[in-house]
Amino acid sequence: MIPFVISTGCAIPGVMACRTIRNERERRATAMLAPFMPCGAKLPVIALFAGAFFEDAPWISPLMYFAGILLIFLGALLVNKVTGYKVRKSFFIIELPEYKVPSLWAAVKSMCARGWSYIVKAATIILLCNTAVQIMQTFDWSFRVAESADTSILASIAGPFAYLLVPIIGVLSWQMAAAAVTGFIAKENVVGTLAVCFVGLENLIDTEELAMIEGAGGEIAGIMAITKVAALAYLMFNLYTPPCFAAIGAMNSEMKSAKWLWGGIALQLGAGYTVGYLVYQVGTLITTGAFGAGFLPGLVAVAAMAAVVVALCVRSDRRLKAEYALNKS
């Protein structure tokens, strides 16, 4: 539970907290599931979509956390089934430090260190990513100013990914695909990339504060031109797909296994895509009486992922039965 709680602030220390777990399989599984908790970097994304599409719905933000907790429970059951984990007791033992009266100077130093680390992150990763996105959107592959955003380098790169998002948002939007891709660098980039890619959003979203201008919610929703159901599905897709590259690096450090690392990334991708697909298709069916665009391709993709999981579970069961049979003999 400790890594999950810490991950609400940042997934990186949450994953690093898993090293206190002595059981190797439990440590790897926890590091794999901790990023499902929405961290501070995901709050600007939640705030943008909640403010733009669900202005009078205070349940959006709590729903994201409860959905993350539910995914952790379901993911833990799935990992246990796939790995064939045998139930055994585990204990948490840690030496308690010597407690002292809090130091005001230590608190000030800690505050300055954390503030400086955020400034460095904002001035490097986020700024460089937004600059790269702006350059790719401005020029075409001949490095001439693009006649329109649709002919830019960014549009050509994000175009193929846009087809994968149709079963989740119901429209072919390279802008939202580009935002989702840059979100893997840092989740805050989703907000900045949307502001850069959509014409007119640059004046409605403060890219420095990563927040929308007060009262601009309706205009932002109109420019994005997606339904509320699609906005909720896209939001959940971004929250529950793999975290930023830094958190993935922390996962790799704690797992010490390429097999577990790629398995964790696959689990997170599959979970995020499946949740987004179900939210959009079921929500569209409830609100309009028919499934949304991309229903069949999305169903094939989700069914393929489910088939892989079932095959892994069957293989695990066979391995366990063979192990038990060998022990009995």
Residue, then its C-alpha position, 0 to 999 in steps of 0.5 A: m500500500i505504501p508505494f500506491v499512496i506515494s504514487t499519488g504524488c509521483a510515480i517515480p518515488g512510488v515505484m522506488a518505494c517498492r524496494t522495501i518489499r523483500n519478495e521479488r515477485e511482489r516487488r515487481a508486481t507492485a512496481m508494475l501497478a503503482p503507476f495506475m494511481p494518478c500522480g501530480a503530473k496527471l492533474p493538469v490533464i484531469a483539470l483541463f478535461a474536467g473544466a472544459f467538458f464537465e464544468d458542473a461535475p465534481w465527481i470527475s477527479p475522484l472517479m479517476y482515483f477510484a478507477g485507478i484503485l480498481l485497476i490495481f486490484l484487477g491488475a494484481l489478480l491478473v498478474n497472480k493468475v498469469t505468473g501462477y503465484k502461490v499464496r504465501k505470507s509476506f511480512f514488512i520489516i523496517e527499522l524506525p528512525e529516531y524521531k526528532v522535533p521538525s526543523l524549520w530550516a530542513a523544511v525550507k531546504s526541502m521545499c527549495a529543492r523540490g521547487w527547483s527540481y520542478i523548475v528544472k523539469a519545466a524548463t527542460i523536458i516540458l519546454l523542449c517537448n513543446t518547442a519540438v512540437q511547435i517546430m514540427q507543426t510549423f514546418d513540413w518535411s522539406f523544412r518549409v513553412a507548412e501551408s496548413a497544420d495538416t501538412s506538417i511534420l507532426a501531422s504526418i507522424a501522429g497520423p497513423f496513431a490517430y487511427l488507433l484512437v478512433p475507437i476511443i474518441g470516435v473521430l480521426s484527430w492527429q492533434m489528440a494522437a500527438a498529445a497522447v504520444t508526447g504524454f509518454i515523455a511527461k504527462e503534463n505534455v498532453v495539455g501543452t501539445l493540445a494547446v499547440c496543435f489545435v488552432g485557437l487553443e493557444n489563447l485559451i490554455d496557459t502553457e506555462e501554468l498548464a491550465m486553461i484560462e478561466g471561463a474558457g471551458g466551453e470554447i475549448a470543448g468546441i474547438m476539440a469537437i468531441t463529445k463528453v463521453a469521448a473526452l472522458a474516454y480520452l482522459m482515462f486512456n491518458l491516465y492509465t497507459p504507461p507513465c512518463f519515461a522517467a517512471i518507466g526507467a524507475m520500473n526497470s531499475e526496481m524490476k531488474s528484468a526486461k521480461w517483467l518490464w515489457g510485461g508491465i508496459a504491455l499491461q498498462l497499454g492494454a488496460g488504458y486502451t481497454v478502459g478508454y474503449l469501453v468507456y466510449q463505446v458503452g457511454t455512446l450506446i447509453t447516450t445515443g442508442a448506438f455504438g460509436a465509430g470504430f466499434l468493430p476494429g476496437l473490439v478486435a483489438v481488445a479481443a486480441m489482447a484478451a486472447v493473449v491474456v487467456a493464453l498466458c493464464v492457460r500456460s501458467d496453469r499447465r506449468l503449475k499442474a506439471e510442477y505439482a505432478l512432479n512434486k507428488s511423484 
